[in-house]
C-alpha cells in the first residue's frame, strides 16, 4: 500500500450503508446556522433519488435529485465527508443505467400520461 492509500484509508467513513443509483435516500447534512449572534448546529435532511455515483475511495461522490415546490433540486454529496451526518436508504430502486440524468426532463405528470397512453394502446 502506498503512502496516499495509507493516509486516505483513515479518513474513509465505515458507517456508509450500501446504496446504488436509483435508490431513494435521506441524507442528513450538518448545517451551521447563526441565530441571534450565536452559532447553532443542526441536521437538515434531503430526500431524493440517487441519480449518479462517481469516483471511488476518499473522493467518491453521489448526486441526489428531489423536486420541491415543483422545482427540481440536485445536490452532490461526498460519501466520506464529515458534513454528511447520515445516509438512510428508504427504498431500493431497480434501474438499468449507471446515470439517471434523463430524470431531469421527466415529471410526475409526464410519467402518469405516458403510462395512461401505453395502457390505452393495449
N, C-alpha and C positions, 0 to 999 in steps of 0.2 A: 504494500500500500504506500502510495507516495504521500508527500507532505500535505498537499491540498486535500486529499481524501481524509487524512487523519484529523485535520482541523475542522472540516465540514461535517464529519460524522458525529461530532459532539453537539452540533447545532441542529441536527435533524430531529423533528418532533416525533416521538414514538407513539403518541396518542391519536394519530390521524386515522379515522376509520377508512375502510375500503369503499371507494365510490368511483363511479365511471361516468363517462359522458352520457347524458340522457336521464340521469338520476335527479330527483328533486331533493335539494338540500337546504338546510337552515344554517347559515354561517353567522356566528356571534363575533362581532367586531368590537374591540376595545376602543372607546371614544373618550377623549378628554374634553370636557365642557368647562367653560368659565361662567359661573353664576355668582353674581354679587361680589365679584373680585376674588372668588375662590375657585380653585381647580377641582372639578368633580369628575370622577372616573365612573363610566358606566359601560354596559354592554348593549349594543344595538344589533338586533337580528335582521338578517337579509335572507329572504326565502325566494328561491327560484330554481330554474333548471340549469344544470351544468351543460354548457354548450361547447366547451373546449378544455383540454388539458395540454400543457406544453412543458417541455424540458424534463429533467429528472434530477434527482439528488436535492441539493440545497436550493437550486434555482427553479424548482418546479412551481408552476402556477396553474390556476384554473379560473375559468370565466363563468360567471353565473348571470343568467338573464331573468328578469322579472318584469311584469307590467304593473305599474302603479298609476292609478287615475288615468288609464288609457295611454300612458306614455311608457315606452319600453326603456328599461334601465339595465345596463350591463356593468358589472364590477369584476375586476380581475384581482384575485387574492393570491398571495404567495402561500403555499401549503405550509411551510415551516416558519412563518412569521410569528413573532411573539404577540403581534396585534390581533391575530386571529385566535379568539378565546376558545371557540368550539366549532366543530363541523358535525352536524347531525343529518343522517340520511333519513328522509321522510318517506320516500317512495322510490323504488327501483324502476328504471326505465329500460325498455328493450329497443335498441336502435341499431342501425346497420352502418352508421357513419362514425368517423373519428371526430369530425367537427360538425356541429349543428347550426352553422351560420344561416341556413335557409329559414330558420325560425324567425329571423328578423323581419321578413316580409309577411309572415303568417300572423293572423289574428284569430281569436276565438270565433268570431262571426264567419270568417273565411272558411275555417275548418268545418263549421256546422253546415254552411251552404254546400260545401264540397261533398260532405257525407250525404246530405239530402239528395243532391244531384246523382250521386252514384247509386243510391238505393232506389231512386225512381227509374233508373235505367235497367234494373234487374227484372 
